[in-house]
Amino acid sequence: MQAARKGKSMETRPPHAPKEPKLQFPQIPADVSRSKLIKHLINNQPCSSLLTSTEVSSVYTARNQDYGHFDDIFCKVSEHETVSSSYQINGQRPLIAHHPTMSAFFTGTPSSLPQLIPTSETGTGNRYFMYTFSQPPIWQDVFAEEEIPAEELFDQLSMRICQMALFLNSSPTQIKLTDEQKKEFNSVFSKLLEETDMLGNDDLLAVVKRYGVMTARLCSIFSAIDKATIQM
């Protein structure tokens, strides 16, 4: 390096700095900064990212920190819109994630939901599917022998999902609805849009249209799982 610094010819000049390798972490922790979240979205491409947490509090705690504030990223990723950032901490070049893909899965109590979605004005709430349930007051025998340990069961299921993902990645799938399905789809959402318009709130019309997109995504997911199940 000393000889290269003293040299004047192209042959003796120091080489360009090597590029930092992109490390892929498909499962993103809920406690993440805004800039790091964008880096994960970039590095994980073309695969999708998954942000999970068993406690919703982890999400809104990180979101309310100075390094958080990523509600707009959730909204953009839901529509596969470009996510970008250019802060001093990002370095010389801005961070840009083109056509980002990410899923988010959170669990928590009903009282924690308003903390995750404090208002409907931001558009974050209607990008989630909400599933609520209550368990019957039945005491389970904690001493009963399990047919298969929970960790072993989840390891098996995880491996199966991994194999399905690898298969689907090597076998692209195009989903098409039948004419009857298209007719029913348009009929249902046309009626929902008309009924929603009677409420006099224009913001709710976008919610109905977004649920139409979510329904189409569910069709694609179930079709892909069905294809992988049959082939494997």
N, C-alpha and C positions, 0 to 999 in steps of 0.2 A: 504494500500500500504506500510506503514511503517512496519507493522508486516510481510508482505510478503518479504520485502527487508532483514529483519533480520533473517528470517527463512532459514533453510538449506534443508528442505525436499521438495519434488516435490509438495506437497499439498499446501505449503505456498509461493511458488514462484509466482511472478506476471504473469498474463496471457499474451499471445501474443497480440500485438496491433491489434485492429480490422481493417479489410480491408475497405478501402475507397469505398463507393458505386459508381457504374458507372452511371453517369447521361447521359441520352440520349438527344441529341439535333439534330434531323434529318436535320433541316435547319441551315446550317453553315453560319455565316456572312462572307462577302468577306474580311473584314479587320481582318485577323487571322494570328497567328504566325505559323511557321513550326511545332513546337512541339505540339501546341494545335490542329492543323489540324490532326495530326496523332492520338492524343487522341480521337478526335471526331470519326475518322474512326474506332477505336477500340471499343469505347463505344456504337456506333450505330449499331454494328453488332448484329444479322444477317440482320437487315434492312439496306437499302442503305442511303447514305447521299446526301444532295442537297445543293450546294453552289450557291447562287444567288446574283445578284446585278443589279440594274437599271442603274448604271454608271460603265463602264469598268474601269474608272480611280481608283475606289476603289481597284480593283484587282491588277493593276500594281503598285499602290502606296504601298500597303502592300508587294507585292513581292520584291520591290526594297529596303525595309528596312532591317536592320541587322537581324531582327527576321523572315524575310520572306524567299525568295529563295526557293519556293516550285514548280518550274516548273517540276522538276524530279518526284515529287509526282504525279502531274497530269498525266504524261506519264505512270507511273507505275500503277496507279489506273485504267487507261483506259484499261490496259491489265490484270487487276486483279492480278498484281504481288505484292509480299510481300514488304511492306513499313516499314522501321525500322529507329530508331534514338537512339543514346546513348550519351547524353550530361550531363554535371554536373547538369543542371537544371531539367533533367528528373528524378533524384533520383538514387537509387541504381540499379534499373533494367532498361534495355533498353526498349524502346517502340517498339512493333512489331505488325503490323496489317496484318494478314494473309488473303489473298483473299479479299482485300478491294473493296468496291463498292461505287461509288459516281458519281453524275451527276452535271454538271455546266451549268448555264444559265445566260448569260450576255446580256445587251443591251447597245447601245451607237451609236455614230456617226461614219461614215466611217473613219474619220481622227483619231479616237481613236484606230482603229484596229492595226496599226503598233506598237502602244505602248504596246498592249497586246501580240502581236506576232511580235517582232522586227526582227526575222530571222527564216527561215525555217530549219536551221541546227539542232535545238534542238529537232525537231520532235513534238513540241507542237501543231503547226498549223494544221496538218492533223489529229488531234484527235477531231477537232471541226467541226460541221456543220454550215455553214454560210448562213444566210437568210437576204437578203437586200430587201428593198421596199421603195417606195416614195409615198407620199400622194398627191392627186390632190389638186390644189389651190382653194378649196371650203370652204367658211366661214360657219361654223355651227352655228345654232341659239342656243346661250348659255342660252337663257331664256326659251327654250322649256321644257315642263315637261317630266321627264323621266318616262317610264313605270315601271321601277324598279330601285331604287338607285344602283349605281355601287358597293358600299360596300356590300349591301345585296345580289347582284347577285354573287359576288365573294365568299361570305360566303356560299351560296348554292352550288356553283360549288366545293368549297373546301371540303364541307361535302360529296358530292357525290364521289369525288376522294378518300376521306378517306374510305368510305364504300367499294368502289371497291378494294382498297388496302387490307383491312381486309379480304374481301371475297377471293381474289386471294391468300393471305397468308395461308388461311385455305384450299384452294383447289389448290394444285400444278398442274402446267400445263406443258405439254411436247409438244413442237412445232415440227412438221415434215412437210417437203415439199413434194408435189406430185412429181412423176417422171418427169412430164412435167416442173414443176417449177425448179427442180434440173438441168434439161437439159438447160433451159434458163439461169439460174444463172451462170452455168459454161461457157456457150457460151459467155455471155456478158462480164464477167470478163477475160476470156481467150483472147478475142479480145482487151480489154482495156490494158491488160498486154503486149500483142504483140505490140500494137501501141506505148505504153509508152517506150518500150525497144528500139524503133527506135530513141528516143531522145538522147540515149547515156548516160543517167544519172541513175546509179544504185540506187540512193537514192529514185527516183520516183517509182521504182518497189514496194518498201515497202508501199508507199502511196496507190497504187492501191489495194494491199492485205488488207490494213487496212480498206479501204472503203468497201471491201467485208464483213469484220467483222461487220462494222456499218450497212450495209444493212441487215444482218442476225438479228442484234439486233432490227432494226425497224420492221422486220417481227414478232419478238417475242412480241414487245410492242403492235403493232396493233392487234395481235391475242389475247393477254391477255385482252385488252380493249374491244374487240368484245365479248369475252367470258363473261366478267363481265357485259356488257350491256345487253346481252341476259338473263343471269341468274337473274339479279336484277330487 
